[in-house]
Amino acid sequence: MNQAFVCAQTTEEPREVSISATSYALRCNVLLPPVGNKAPTAIELNVYGKNSERFARTAKNSLIYIHGAKLRYDLESRTHSLHGGVITPVTESFPILNTIILSGRCVKDIQQDDPRAFKTTAEGLMICNQTLSVNTGRNQADLFNFYAINSHQDKLNNAQLLVDFTRKGTGLTINGRLVTDSWQDKESNQRRSVSKIQLVSMTLAPKVSGDTAAPSIKPQTVVASSDKVAPLWGGRTAEEAGDPWTAASGGGLPDLPGHYGNAPDLEEVPF
């Protein structure tokens, strides 16, 4: 699973780019509003199909809501990007949403003596870093760094749960927010930033016994075939996201710029 539900502001007008000999997409740089004391997140948005026709009329500095896009991560440029989804204009009264849902496998065991993986602060905070390998199809995967930060007194201590229950190869679904830290580099005197997923909640994949058959689920409600349901929303139906990772294109997400090989071995740790 790979789903992003976020609000953003465009920083330019959408521009058309070629993604194959016969296919085009609209590309636009956007900013996600900051979360708490974090910095805004600069990210590239790619829109496909019928959604691109409407998105083409979007002006610079427009407020938009992106529903059900795919989040990608390019290891070479170390940048995130959004692909597809349904894009709709919103106003300032619209709630600011930032939800990322990913399912995959953890790529490492967490070493508590490694401060890059786990540390505690003088203020009593626990910070734990983990990396999720998320399948993108065609035997490829993206790696997403995410972290949990909690106080020792928190009833739901996700940082401690990551240490106790995640190992290399553990199946995991996370609900998080894409956030950006920004700081002034003392050596180069330049502004630097890094974006990560801040964990909100998580679910471990269930352990399945090979000898246990899954129980069948029987319907609890029977609806008479003669019952008629009044049309909703004037008879309109839910929109499909016109994205290029359909069965016709091999069932995988489009390749990102740069070198991408097979899915990374779970021994590989990105930091």
C-alpha positions as CSV (number, residue, x, y, z in Angstrom):
1,M,0.0,0.0,0.0
2,N,1.2,3.5,-0.9
3,Q,-1.2,6.4,-0.4
4,A,-0.8,10.1,0.2
5,F,-3.5,12.5,1.3
6,V,-2.0,16.0,1.5
7,C,-2.8,19.7,1.1
8,A,-0.3,21.8,-0.9
9,Q,0.3,25.1,-2.5
10,T,1.7,25.4,-6.0
11,T,4.9,27.4,-6.5
12,E,4.6,27.5,-10.3
13,E,2.2,26.8,-13.1
14,P,2.0,23.1,-14.2
15,R,4.2,22.2,-17.1
16,E,3.8,19.3,-19.6
17,V,6.5,16.6,-19.7
18,S,6.8,13.4,-21.8
19,I,6.8,10.1,-19.9
20,S,6.8,7.8,-22.9
21,A,6.5,8.0,-26.7
22,T,2.8,8.5,-26.5
23,S,2.1,9.6,-22.9
24,Y,2.4,12.9,-21.2
25,A,2.0,14.2,-17.6
26,L,1.8,17.5,-15.9
27,R,4.6,18.3,-13.4
28,C,4.5,21.0,-10.8
29,N,6.5,22.0,-7.8
30,V,4.4,22.4,-4.6
31,L,4.9,23.1,-0.9
32,L,3.3,21.1,1.8
33,P,2.4,23.3,4.9
34,P,4.7,22.8,7.9
35,V,3.8,20.5,10.7
36,G,4.4,22.0,14.1
37,N,7.8,23.7,14.3
38,K,9.0,22.0,11.1
39,A,9.7,23.7,7.8
40,P,7.4,23.5,4.7
41,T,8.1,20.5,2.5
42,A,9.1,21.2,-1.1
43,I,8.0,18.3,-3.4
44,E,7.3,17.6,-7.0
45,L,3.8,16.6,-8.1
46,N,3.1,14.6,-11.2
47,V,-0.5,14.3,-12.5
48,Y,-1.7,11.9,-15.2
49,G,-4.8,11.2,-17.4
50,K,-8.0,13.1,-17.1
51,N,-6.9,14.7,-13.8
52,S,-4.1,16.4,-15.7
53,E,-6.6,18.1,-18.0
54,R,-8.2,19.9,-15.0
55,F,-4.9,20.5,-13.3
56,A,-3.6,22.3,-16.3
57,R,-5.8,25.3,-15.4
58,T,-4.2,25.6,-12.0
59,A,-2.4,28.9,-11.4
60,K,0.7,29.6,-9.4
61,N,0.2,29.9,-5.6
62,S,-3.1,27.9,-5.8
63,L,-4.2,25.9,-2.8
64,I,-4.9,22.2,-3.7
65,Y,-5.8,18.9,-2.0
66,I,-4.1,15.8,-3.3
67,H,-6.1,12.6,-2.7
68,G,-4.6,9.1,-3.0
69,A,-1.3,10.0,-4.7
70,K,1.7,7.6,-4.6
71,L,4.8,8.8,-2.7
72,R,8.1,8.0,-4.3
73,Y,11.7,8.4,-3.1
74,D,14.7,8.8,-5.4
75,L,17.9,7.4,-3.7
76,E,20.2,9.3,-6.0
77,S,18.8,12.8,-5.6
78,R,17.4,12.0,-2.1
79,T,14.1,13.6,-2.9
80,H,10.5,12.7,-2.5
81,S,7.8,13.1,-5.3
82,L,4.1,12.6,-5.6
83,H,2.5,10.8,-8.5
84,G,-1.2,10.6,-9.6
85,G,-4.2,10.9,-7.3
86,V,-7.2,13.2,-7.6
87,I,-6.4,16.9,-7.4
88,T,-9.0,19.5,-6.4
89,P,-8.7,23.2,-5.6
90,V,-9.5,24.3,-2.1
91,T,-9.7,27.5,0.0
92,E,-7.9,28.5,3.2
93,S,-10.9,27.3,5.2
94,F,-10.1,23.7,4.1
95,P,-8.4,21.7,6.9
96,I,-4.7,21.1,6.3
97,L,-4.2,17.4,5.8
98,N,-0.9,15.5,5.7
99,T,-1.3,11.7,5.8
100,I,1.0,9.1,4.4
101,I,0.1,5.4,4.5
102,L,2.7,2.8,3.5
103,S,3.0,-1.0,3.7
104,G,6.2,-2.9,3.3
105,R,9.0,-4.6,5.1
106,C,11.6,-3.2,7.5
107,V,15.1,-3.3,6.2
108,K,17.1,-3.7,9.4
109,D,17.4,-4.6,13.0
110,I,17.5,-1.6,15.3
111,Q,20.8,-1.4,17.2
112,Q,20.1,0.5,20.4
113,D,23.8,1.4,20.7
114,D,23.8,3.1,17.3
115,P,22.7,6.8,17.8
116,R,21.7,7.0,14.1
117,A,19.0,4.3,14.9
118,F,18.0,5.0,18.5
119,K,18.8,7.7,21.0
120,T,17.4,9.4,24.1
121,T,17.6,13.1,24.8
122,A,18.3,15.1,28.0
123,E,14.6,16.2,27.9
124,G,13.5,12.5,28.2
125,L,12.5,12.0,24.6
126,M,13.1,8.7,22.7
127,I,13.8,8.8,19.0
128,C,13.9,5.7,16.8
129,N,14.7,5.5,13.1
130,Q,13.6,2.7,10.8
131,T,13.4,2.2,7.0
132,L,10.6,0.6,5.1
133,S,11.0,-1.1,1.7
134,V,7.8,-0.6,-0.3
135,N,7.1,-2.6,-3.5
136,T,6.6,-0.5,-6.6
137,G,6.1,-3.4,-9.0
138,R,8.3,-5.1,-11.6
139,N,10.6,-6.4,-8.8
140,Q,11.5,-2.9,-7.6
141,A,11.0,-1.1,-4.4
142,D,11.4,2.4,-2.8
143,L,13.1,2.9,0.5
144,F,11.4,5.3,3.0
145,N,13.1,6.5,6.1
146,F,10.7,7.2,9.0
147,Y,11.0,7.9,12.7
148,A,9.1,7.9,15.9
149,I,9.6,10.4,18.7
150,N,8.0,9.9,22.1
151,S,8.3,10.8,25.8
152,H,9.0,8.1,28.3
153,Q,5.6,8.9,29.9
154,D,3.6,8.5,26.7
155,K,1.0,5.7,26.9
156,L,1.5,4.9,23.2
157,N,5.3,4.8,22.8
158,N,5.9,4.1,19.1
159,A,9.6,4.6,19.5
160,Q,9.8,1.8,22.0
161,L,7.5,-0.4,19.9
162,L,9.8,0.0,16.9
163,V,12.7,-1.2,19.0
164,D,10.9,-4.1,20.6
165,F,8.9,-5.5,17.6
166,T,10.5,-4.5,14.3
167,R,13.3,-6.6,12.8
168,K,14.8,-7.0,9.3
169,G,12.0,-8.4,7.2
170,T,9.2,-7.5,9.6
171,G,6.0,-6.6,7.7
172,L,4.6,-3.2,8.7
173,T,2.0,-0.7,7.8
174,I,2.6,2.9,8.9
175,N,0.4,6.0,9.1
176,G,2.6,9.1,9.2
177,R,3.2,12.7,8.1
178,L,5.8,13.9,5.6
179,V,7.8,16.6,7.5
180,T,11.0,18.6,6.8
181,D,13.8,19.7,9.1
182,S,15.7,22.8,8.0
183,W,18.9,24.2,9.5
184,Q,21.9,26.4,8.7
185,D,25.0,24.4,7.9
186,K,27.9,25.9,10.0
187,E,30.6,24.7,7.6
188,S,29.1,25.9,4.3
189,N,26.8,28.6,5.8
190,Q,24.1,27.3,3.5
191,R,20.5,26.4,4.3
192,R,20.0,22.6,4.3
193,S,16.9,20.4,4.8
194,V,15.9,16.8,5.0
195,S,12.4,15.3,4.7
196,K,11.3,12.2,6.5
197,I,8.1,10.5,7.5
198,Q,7.1,11.1,11.1
199,L,5.3,8.1,12.5
200,V,1.7,8.6,13.9
201,S,0.6,4.9,14.2
202,M,1.6,1.5,12.9
203,T,0.3,-2.0,12.5
204,L,2.5,-5.1,12.4
205,A,1.7,-7.7,9.8
206,P,-0.1,-10.7,11.3
207,K,1.8,-14.0,11.7
208,V,0.1,-16.6,9.5
209,S,0.5,-20.3,10.3
210,G,0.8,-22.5,7.2
211,D,-1.4,-25.2,8.7
212,T,-4.3,-22.9,9.6
213,A,-6.9,-22.2,7.0
214,A,-8.5,-18.8,7.0
215,P,-12.2,-19.0,8.2
216,S,-14.8,-18.1,5.6
217,I,-16.7,-14.9,6.0
218,K,-20.4,-15.2,5.6
219,P,-22.7,-12.2,4.8
220,Q,-24.7,-10.9,7.7
221,T,-27.2,-8.8,5.8
222,V,-29.4,-9.7,2.8
223,V,-30.7,-6.9,0.6
224,A,-33.8,-7.6,-1.4
225,S,-33.2,-7.3,-5.1
226,S,-36.3,-5.2,-5.6
227,D,-35.0,-2.5,-3.3
228,K,-34.1,0.7,-5.1
229,V,-31.5,3.1,-3.9
230,A,-32.0,6.8,-4.7
231,P,-29.2,8.2,-6.7
232,L,-26.6,10.1,-4.8
233,W,-24.7,13.2,-5.9
234,G,-27.0,13.5,-8.9
235,G,-26.0,10.1,-10.2
236,R,-22.3,10.8,-10.4
237,T,-19.8,8.1,-9.4
238,A,-16.5,8.2,-7.6
239,E,-13.6,9.3,-9.7
240,E,-10.7,7.0,-10.7
241,A,-7.1,8.3,-10.5
242,G,-5.8,8.2,-14.0
243,D,-2.3,6.9,-13.4
244,P,0.1,5.1,-15.7
245,W,0.8,2.1,-13.4
246,T,-2.0,-0.1,-14.8
247,A,-1.9,-3.7,-16.0
248,A,-1.2,-2.4,-19.5
249,S,2.1,-0.9,-18.3
250,G,3.2,-4.0,-16.4
251,G,1.5,-3.2,-13.1
252,G,4.3,-1.2,-11.7
253,L,4.9,2.4,-10.8
254,P,6.8,4.5,-13.5
255,D,10.5,4.6,-13.2
256,L,12.1,7.7,-11.6
257,P,15.0,9.5,-13.1
258,G,18.4,7.9,-12.4
259,H,19.5,4.3,-12.0
260,Y,16.9,1.9,-10.6
261,G,17.6,-1.8,-10.4
262,N,16.0,-4.7,-8.6
263,A,14.3,-4.4,-5.2
264,P,17.1,-3.6,-2.6
265,D,18.4,-6.5,-0.5
266,L,17.2,-6.2,3.0
267,E,20.8,-6.2,4.2
268,E,21.2,-2.8,2.7
269,V,20.8,0.1,5.1
270,P,20.4,3.6,3.6
271,F,22.0,5.4,6.6
